[in-house]
Amino acid sequence: MTQKVSAKVVFIAIVAALGGILFGYDTAVISGTTEVVKSQFGLSTGGEGWYVGCALIGSIAGVLIAGMLSDFLGRKKTMLISALLFSISAIGCALSKDFTQLVIYRMIGGFGIGIVSIVSPIYISEVSPAHVRGTMVSLYQLFITIGFLLAYLANYLILKGTSMAEYWRPMLGAEAIPDILFLVLIFFIPESPRWLEVRGQRQDNSEAWKAMREKGILVAVLIGSAIAILGQFMGVNAVLYYGPKIFADAGFSDPLFSTVLVGVVNMLTTVIALLIIDKVGRKQLVWWGVGGMIVCLVMIGLYFLPFTHLPNWFMLTFFLLYVFCTAISISAVVFVLLSEMYPNRVRGLAMSIAGLALWVGTYLIGQLTPWMLENLTPAGTFFLFAFMCLPYLWIMYKYVPDTTGKSLEEIEEYWKKYD
């Protein structure tokens, strides 16, 4: 007998998932603004890296407090805080008078990203029935990809449709539009019932810190942190942050349009992942998806070798196939797993620690990718990304449980074998 999901659960999951649009837009919009900001403010290579990376510093700070903040204030109020931070960032960036102000407002937006990347998946996981939890949490990843696509389209359309020199201002400021929708709709959803239950049992966060000393919980946090940081070194964010540069280096005449194609494939594939994640299972998606990523990364690396002389369509084909494999596996699965791996009493804190690992990895790859492209060559960079898929697969095989269809309480029992 098919189990049905109430319209109310779907609605509140969608509202919480809207935070993903802001996450995705804020993350991807940077790709279309880098060159003009670098030129206008006379930035060095280091300054360019700081412009790209400053929001990630804010994200790391946001992740550090997100779990404790959501445990103390509740999931709903914490999402409201993140929405306010996005509003301040979007408006502030659009009106910035100098580079210092731009960096400050980018960091504020990053702070919001860090918070929402933790609290939205937690909230959705806690309000969703076990048999559709994967699908519901995957809505968050779907909305991230929608945010990516909106950013790529905004960059492309604004660049083609305006003659203003500072076109980075409307690109960054347009984020205020989806943010207002997110901010308003949060008032129409309830607080997480699981948070209310745990809050009634514990009046502060000290018990969560004590529980972190339990061996089973510690193992779960370490494994979650490992898959979070390793996932960043498999090329995903290098593609998102530096897609136009990679396409330009490959000889494409319209790099921004090629990046829009990446956004379309990313979003449509995530829709497929959302529909099948609770049927196929988390680990099966990872096996097939990461296996495909390895093949595609090797093919892209071969394209960049100086003696292969392969056509542009070869590179674009495997690039889009790589995005497909990524979107249907690690990108769709990571927030689902991290939101459901941990016991209720430590979920906020444990998710913050794993989220910190994810954002540290994101920051490092954002800073290292230009260096790798220059010093390892594009071919060597993509071969390295392919190699980094192997330890990820090993950890998934040996340590991560298949959480498909299990209640959060059943998943908690799995980690007790390490106590």
C-alpha positions in Angstrom: 0.0 0.0 0.0 1.4 3.4 -1.1 2.0 5.7 1.9 0.8 9.3 1.2 2.4 12.5 2.3 0.2 15.4 3.4 0.2 18.6 1.5 1.1 20.4 4.7 4.4 18.5 5.0 5.2 19.1 1.3 4.5 22.9 1.8 6.7 23.3 4.8 9.5 21.3 3.2 9.3 23.5 0.1 9.4 26.7 2.2 12.5 25.5 4.1 14.1 24.4 0.9 13.8 27.9 -0.5 16.8 28.7 1.5 18.7 26.6 -1.1 17.9 29.1 -3.8 19.7 31.8 -1.8 22.6 29.4 -1.1 22.8 28.5 -4.8 22.4 32.1 -6.2 24.9 33.6 -3.7 27.4 30.9 -4.5 27.2 30.9 -8.3 26.6 34.6 -9.0 30.3 35.3 -8.2 31.4 33.5 -11.5 29.9 36.3 -13.7 31.3 39.2 -11.6 34.9 38.3 -11.0 36.5 39.8 -14.1 34.7 43.2 -13.9 35.2 43.5 -10.1 38.9 42.7 -10.6 39.2 45.3 -13.3 37.2 48.1 -11.6 39.1 47.8 -8.3 42.5 46.9 -9.7 42.7 43.6 -7.9 45.8 41.4 -8.0 45.5 37.6 -8.3 45.4 37.5 -4.5 42.7 40.1 -4.4 40.7 38.2 -6.9 41.0 35.1 -4.7 40.0 37.1 -1.7 36.9 38.4 -3.5 35.9 34.8 -4.4 36.8 33.4 -1.0 35.5 36.1 1.4 32.0 34.8 1.3 33.3 31.3 2.1 35.0 32.7 5.2 31.6 34.0 6.2 30.0 30.6 5.5 32.5 28.9 7.8 31.7 31.3 10.6 27.9 30.8 10.0 28.3 27.0 10.1 30.2 27.2 13.4 27.2 28.7 15.2 24.3 27.4 13.1 23.8 24.1 15.0 24.0 25.7 18.4 21.9 28.6 17.3 19.2 26.3 15.9 19.3 24.2 19.0 18.9 27.3 21.2 16.5 29.4 19.2 14.8 26.7 17.2 15.0 25.9 13.5 12.4 28.4 12.3 13.9 31.5 14.0 17.3 30.5 12.8 16.0 30.4 9.2 14.6 33.8 9.7 18.0 35.1 10.8 19.6 33.7 7.7 17.0 35.3 5.4 17.7 38.7 7.0 21.4 38.2 6.5 20.8 37.5 2.8 18.7 40.7 2.4 21.4 42.8 4.0 24.0 41.2 1.8 22.2 41.6 -1.5 21.2 45.3 -0.9 24.6 46.1 0.6 26.6 44.6 -2.3 24.5 46.4 -4.9 25.1 49.8 -3.1 28.8 49.2 -2.1 30.9 52.3 -2.4 34.3 50.5 -2.4 35.9 47.1 -2.4 36.1 46.9 1.4 32.3 47.4 1.7 31.7 44.8 -1.1 33.8 42.2 0.8 32.0 42.9 4.1 28.6 42.5 2.5 29.7 39.3 0.7 30.9 37.9 4.0 27.5 38.7 5.6 25.9 36.8 2.8 28.3 34.0 3.3 27.3 33.9 7.0 23.7 33.4 5.9 24.8 30.6 3.6 26.6 28.8 6.3 23.5 29.0 8.6 20.9 28.0 6.1 23.1 25.1 4.8 22.8 23.5 8.2 19.3 24.5 9.5 17.2 24.0 6.4 18.2 20.3 5.8 17.9 19.6 9.6 14.4 21.1 9.6 13.2 19.2 6.6 14.6 15.9 7.9 12.8 16.4 11.2 9.4 17.1 9.8 9.4 14.4 7.0 8.1 10.9 7.2 10.9 8.2 6.9 9.6 6.8 3.6 10.0 10.2 1.8 12.7 11.9 3.8 15.2 11.5 1.1 12.9 13.1 -1.4 12.0 15.9 0.9 15.5 16.8 1.9 16.6 16.6 -1.8 14.2 19.5 -2.4 16.9 21.6 -0.7 19.5 20.4 -3.2 17.1 21.0 -6.0 16.5 24.5 -4.9 20.3 25.0 -4.7 20.6 24.0 -8.4 17.7 26.4 -9.2 19.7 29.1 -7.4 22.7 28.2 -9.5 20.7 28.4 -12.7 19.0 31.7 -11.8 22.5 33.2 -11.1 23.9 31.9 -14.4 20.9 33.3 -16.3 21.0 36.6 -14.4 24.7 37.0 -15.2 24.1 36.1 -18.9 21.1 38.3 -19.4 22.4 41.3 -17.5 25.7 41.1 -19.3 24.0 40.9 -22.7 21.2 43.4 -21.9 23.0 46.3 -20.2 25.7 48.8 -21.1 26.5 49.8 -17.6 30.1 49.4 -16.6 29.3 48.2 -13.0 27.0 45.3 -14.1 28.1 43.3 -11.1 25.7 45.5 -9.0 22.4 44.2 -10.4 23.9 40.7 -10.6 24.6 40.7 -6.8 21.5 42.8 -5.9 19.0 40.5 -7.7 19.3 38.0 -4.9 16.9 40.2 -2.8 14.0 39.0 -4.9 13.9 35.3 -3.9 15.1 36.3 -0.4 11.9 38.4 0.2 9.8 35.3 -0.7 11.8 33.1 1.6 11.5 35.6 4.5 7.7 36.0 4.2 6.9 32.3 3.8 8.9 31.3 6.9 6.2 32.9 9.0 3.7 30.4 7.7 5.5 27.2 8.8 5.6 25.6 12.3 8.6 24.9 14.5 10.2 21.5 14.2 8.3 19.0 16.4 11.4 17.0 17.1 13.2 20.2 18.2 10.3 21.1 20.5 10.5 17.6 22.0 14.2 17.7 22.6 14.0 21.3 23.9 11.6 20.1 26.5 14.1 17.6 27.7 17.2 19.9 27.7 17.5 23.5 28.6 21.0 24.2 27.1 23.6 22.8 24.7 25.9 21.4 27.4 24.2 17.9 27.1 24.9 17.9 23.4 28.6 18.5 23.9 28.8 15.7 26.5 27.1 13.3 24.1 29.7 14.1 21.5 32.2 12.1 23.7 30.2 8.9 23.1 32.2 6.7 20.7 29.3 5.9 18.4 28.4 9.6 18.0 32.0 10.6 17.5 32.5 8.0 14.8 29.3 9.3 13.0 30.6 12.9 13.1 34.0 11.9 11.8 32.5 9.9 9.0 30.1 12.7 8.1 32.9 15.2 8.1 35.1 13.0 5.9 32.5 12.6 3.2 31.6 16.3 3.4 35.2 17.5 2.9 36.2 14.8 0.3 33.2 15.7 -1.8 34.7 19.1 -2.4 37.9 17.7 -3.8 36.1 15.8 -6.6 35.7 18.9 -8.7 32.2 20.0 -8.0 32.8 23.5 -6.7 35.7 24.0 -9.0 33.2 23.7 -11.9 30.7 26.0 -10.2 33.2 28.8 -9.3 35.5 28.6 -12.3 33.3 27.2 -15.1 33.5 30.3 -17.3 37.3 30.3 -16.9 37.6 26.6 -17.7 35.4 27.0 -20.8 37.4 30.0 -21.9 40.7 28.1 -21.5 39.2 25.3 -23.5 38.6 27.7 -26.4 34.8 28.2 -26.1 33.6 31.5 -27.7 30.8 32.0 -25.3 31.8 30.6 -21.8 28.8 32.1 -20.0 26.3 30.4 -22.3 28.2 27.1 -21.7 27.9 27.7 -18.0 24.1 28.2 -18.4 24.0 24.7 -19.9 25.8 23.4 -16.8 23.1 25.0 -14.7 20.3 23.5 -16.7 21.8 20.0 -16.6 22.5 20.4 -12.9 18.9 21.4 -12.1 17.1 18.8 -14.3 19.3 16.0 -13.0 18.5 16.9 -9.4 14.8 16.6 -10.3 15.5 13.0 -11.4 17.5 12.3 -8.2 14.7 13.7 -6.1 12.2 11.3 -7.7 14.4 8.2 -7.2 16.5 8.7 -4.1 13.9 7.0 -1.8 13.5 4.1 -4.3 17.0 3.4 -5.5 18.7 4.4 -2.2 21.5 6.8 -1.2 24.4 4.4 -1.6 23.3 3.0 -5.0 23.2 6.5 -6.3 26.7 7.1 -5.0 28.1 3.9 -6.6 26.9 4.6 -10.1 27.2 8.4 -9.9 30.8 8.6 -8.6 31.8 5.8 -11.0 30.5 8.0 -13.9 32.3 11.0 -12.4 35.7 9.2 -12.5 35.2 8.3 -16.2 34.1 11.9 -17.1 36.9 13.5 -15.2 39.5 11.3 -16.9 38.0 12.2 -20.3 38.1 15.9 -19.6 41.7 15.6 -18.5 42.5 13.8 -21.8 40.9 16.7 -23.7 43.3 19.2 -22.1 46.5 17.2 -22.9 48.4 19.1 -25.6 48.8 16.1 -27.9 45.2 14.9 -28.1 43.6 17.7 -30.2 40.1 16.7 -29.4 37.1 18.8 -30.6 35.2 21.2 -28.2 32.1 19.1 -28.4 34.1 16.2 -26.8 34.9 18.3 -23.7 31.4 19.8 -23.5 29.8 16.4 -23.7 31.9 14.9 -20.8 31.6 18.1 -18.8 27.8 17.9 -18.9 27.9 14.2 -18.2 30.1 14.9 -15.2 27.6 17.4 -14.0 24.8 14.8 -14.5 26.8 12.2 -12.5 27.5 14.6 -9.7 24.0 16.0 -9.4 22.4 12.5 -9.3 24.9 11.2 -6.7 27.0 13.2 -4.2 25.2 16.5 -4.6 21.8 15.0 -4.1 22.9 12.6 -1.3 25.2 14.7 0.9 22.7 16.9 2.6 20.3 14.0 3.0 22.9 11.9 4.7 24.2 14.6 7.0 20.7 15.6 8.1 19.7 12.1 9.0 22.9 10.5 10.3 22.8 11.9 13.8 20.7 11.4 16.9 18.1 14.1 17.8 20.0 15.3 20.9 23.1 16.2 18.9 21.8 16.8 15.4 22.4 20.5 15.4 25.9 20.4 16.8 27.0 17.4 14.8 25.6 18.8 11.6 27.5 22.0 12.3 30.8 20.1 12.6 30.2 18.2 9.4 29.1 21.4 7.7 32.3 23.1 8.9 34.3 20.4 7.2 32.2 20.9 4.0 32.8 24.6 3.9 36.5 24.4 4.8 36.8 22.0 1.8 34.8 24.5 -0.3 37.1 27.4 0.7 40.2 25.4 0.0 39.1 24.3 -3.4 38.0 27.9 -4.2 41.5 29.1 -3.3 43.5 26.2 -4.8 41.7 25.8 -8.2 43.4 28.8 -9.9 46.7 27.6 -8.6 46.1 24.0 -9.7 44.9 25.1 -13.2 48.1 27.1 -13.6 50.6 24.8 -12.0 49.2 21.3 -12.5 47.6 22.3 -15.8 43.9 21.7 -16.5 44.6 18.1 -17.4 46.5 17.4 -14.1 43.7 19.2 -12.2 41.0 17.0 -13.6 43.0 13.8 -13.2 43.5 14.8 -9.5 39.8 15.2 -9.0 39.2 11.7 -10.5 41.7 10.2 -8.1 40.0 11.9 -5.1 36.8 10.0 -5.9 38.4 6.8 -4.7 38.7 7.4 -0.9 35.1 8.8 -1.0 33.8 5.5 -2.4 35.8 3.5 0.1 34.4 5.4 3.1 30.8 5.2 1.7 31.3 1.4 1.2 32.9 0.6 4.6 31.3 3.0 7.1 28.2 4.8 5.9 24.9 2.9 6.6 22.1 2.8 4.0 19.6 5.1 5.6 16.9 4.7 3.0 13.4 4.1 4.5 14.7 4.1 8.1 13.4 6.3 10.8 15.8 8.7 12.5 15.6 6.6 15.6 16.5 3.4 13.7 19.5 5.2 12.1 20.6 6.2 15.6 20.8 2.5 16.6 23.4 1.8 13.9 26.1 4.0 15.5 25.7 2.2 18.9 27.7 -0.7 17.6 30.8 1.5 18.0 30.1 2.2 21.7 
